[in-house]
Amino acid sequence: MVEIGVVSESSVNLLISPVF
C-alpha cells in the first residue's frame, strides 16, 4: 500500500509540475 501511495504522489507531481 505504501508503494502505491508513493507512486501516485510522484505521478501527480509529474503531471502538476509542468503546469506550474
N, CA, C and O atoms as a CHARMM CRD file, in Angstrom:
* protein
*
   80
    1    1 MET  N      0.84600  -1.21200   0.00000 PROA 1      0.00000
    2    1 MET  CA     0.00000   0.00000   0.00000 PROA 1      0.00000
    3    1 MET  C      0.87600   1.25500   0.00000 PROA 1      0.00000
    4    1 MET  O      0.57000   2.23700  -0.67700 PROA 1      0.00000
    5    2 VAL  N      1.96300   1.21100   0.76400 PROA 2      0.00000
    6    2 VAL  CA     2.84100   2.39300   0.82200 PROA 2      0.00000
    7    2 VAL  C      3.42400   2.69700  -0.55300 PROA 2      0.00000
    8    2 VAL  O      3.48700   3.85100  -0.97600 PROA 2      0.00000
    9    3 GLU  N      3.85400   1.62600  -1.24900 PROA 3      0.00000
   10    3 GLU  CA     4.44200   1.83900  -2.57500 PROA 3      0.00000
   11    3 GLU  C      3.44900   2.51200  -3.51400 PROA 3      0.00000
   12    3 GLU  O      3.81300   3.41500  -4.26700 PROA 3      0.00000
   13    4 ILE  N      2.19700   2.07000  -3.46700 PROA 4      0.00000
   14    4 ILE  CA     1.16500   2.64900  -4.34200 PROA 4      0.00000
   15    4 ILE  C      1.00600   4.14100  -4.03900 PROA 4      0.00000
   16    4 ILE  O      0.88500   4.95500  -4.95400 PROA 4      0.00000
   17    5 GLY  N      1.00800   4.48800  -2.77000 PROA 5      0.00000
   18    5 GLY  CA     0.84900   5.89900  -2.39000 PROA 5      0.00000
   19    5 GLY  C      1.99800   6.73300  -2.92400 PROA 5      0.00000
   20    5 GLY  O      1.78800   7.83300  -3.43600 PROA 5      0.00000
   21    6 VAL  N      3.21400   6.21300  -2.80600 PROA 6      0.00000
   22    6 VAL  CA     4.39200   6.95700  -3.28300 PROA 6      0.00000
   23    6 VAL  C      4.33000   7.14100  -4.79300 PROA 6      0.00000
   24    6 VAL  O      4.60100   8.22300  -5.31300 PROA 6      0.00000
   25    7 VAL  N      3.96700   6.06300  -5.48900 PROA 7      0.00000
   26    7 VAL  CA     3.88900   6.13400  -6.95800 PROA 7      0.00000
   27    7 VAL  C      2.82600   7.13800  -7.38400 PROA 7      0.00000
   28    7 VAL  O      3.04000   7.91900  -8.31100 PROA 7      0.00000
   29    8 SER  N      1.68200   7.11800  -6.70800 PROA 8      0.00000
   30    8 SER  CA     0.59800   8.03300  -7.06900 PROA 8      0.00000
   31    8 SER  C      1.04000   9.47400  -6.83900 PROA 8      0.00000
   32    8 SER  O      0.76600  10.35000  -7.65900 PROA 8      0.00000
   33    9 GLU  N      1.72500   9.71600  -5.72000 PROA 9      0.00000
   34    9 GLU  CA     2.17400  11.08500  -5.41600 PROA 9      0.00000
   35    9 GLU  C      3.17600  11.55600  -6.46700 PROA 9      0.00000
   36    9 GLU  O      3.10000  12.68600  -6.94900 PROA 9      0.00000
   37   10 SER  N      4.12400  10.66700  -6.82000 PROA 10     0.00000
   38   10 SER  CA     5.14300  11.03400  -7.81400 PROA 10     0.00000
   39   10 SER  C      4.48400  11.31300  -9.15900 PROA 10     0.00000
   40   10 SER  O      4.84200  12.27700  -9.83500 PROA 10     0.00000
   41   11 SER  N      3.51800  10.47400  -9.55500 PROA 11     0.00000
   42   11 SER  CA     2.84000  10.65600 -10.84200 PROA 11     0.00000
   43   11 SER  C      2.07400  11.97500 -10.84600 PROA 11     0.00000
   44   11 SER  O      2.09000  12.70200 -11.83900 PROA 11     0.00000
   45   12 VAL  N      1.40700  12.28000  -9.74400 PROA 12     0.00000
   46   12 VAL  CA     0.64400  13.53900  -9.65700 PROA 12     0.00000
   47   12 VAL  C      1.60100  14.71500  -9.74400 PROA 12     0.00000
   48   12 VAL  O      1.30700  15.70200 -10.41800 PROA 12     0.00000
   49   13 ASN  N      2.74800  14.62300  -9.07000 PROA 13     0.00000
   50   13 ASN  CA     3.72800  15.71800  -9.11300 PROA 13     0.00000
   51   13 ASN  C      4.21000  15.92700 -10.53900 PROA 13     0.00000
   52   13 ASN  O      4.36400  17.06600 -10.98000 PROA 13     0.00000
   53   14 LEU  N      4.45300  14.83300 -11.27000 PROA 14     0.00000
   54   14 LEU  CA     4.93300  14.94900 -12.65000 PROA 14     0.00000
   55   14 LEU  C      3.86500  15.61600 -13.51900 PROA 14     0.00000
   56   14 LEU  O      4.19200  16.37700 -14.43000 PROA 14     0.00000
   57   15 LEU  N      2.58900  15.33300 -13.23900 PROA 15     0.00000
   58   15 LEU  CA     1.51100  15.91800 -14.04600 PROA 15     0.00000
   59   15 LEU  C      1.30700  17.38700 -13.68600 PROA 15     0.00000
   60   15 LEU  O      0.99800  18.20200 -14.55500 PROA 15     0.00000
   61   16 ILE  N      1.47900  17.72900 -12.40800 PROA 16     0.00000
   62   16 ILE  CA     1.23700  19.10700 -11.96200 PROA 16     0.00000
   63   16 ILE  C      2.45700  19.99600 -12.21300 PROA 16     0.00000
   64   16 ILE  O      2.30900  21.17100 -12.54500 PROA 16     0.00000
   65   17 SER  N      3.66900  19.43600 -12.05400 PROA 17     0.00000
   66   17 SER  CA     4.89900  20.22700 -12.20900 PROA 17     0.00000
   67   17 SER  C      4.91600  21.02200 -13.52800 PROA 17     0.00000
   68   17 SER  O      5.09800  22.23900 -13.49400 PROA 17     0.00000
   69   18 PRO  N      4.73300  20.37100 -14.67900 PROA 18     0.00000
   70   18 PRO  CA     4.76500  21.09100 -15.96900 PROA 18     0.00000
   71   18 PRO  C      3.72200  22.20300 -16.03400 PROA 18     0.00000
   72   18 PRO  O      3.94600  23.22300 -16.68600 PROA 18     0.00000
   73   19 VAL  N      2.58400  22.01700 -15.36500 PROA 19     0.00000
   74   19 VAL  CA     1.52700  23.03000 -15.42300 PROA 19     0.00000
   75   19 VAL  C      1.99800  24.31600 -14.75700 PROA 19     0.00000
   76   19 VAL  O      1.79400  25.41400 -15.27600 PROA 19     0.00000
   77   20 PHE  N      2.63900  24.16000 -13.58600 PROA 20     0.00000
   78   20 PHE  CA     3.11400  25.35000 -12.87500 PROA 20     0.00000
   79   20 PHE  C      4.47200  25.78100 -13.41400 PROA 20     0.00000
   80   20 PHE  O      5.03900  26.76600 -12.94300 PROA 20     0.00000
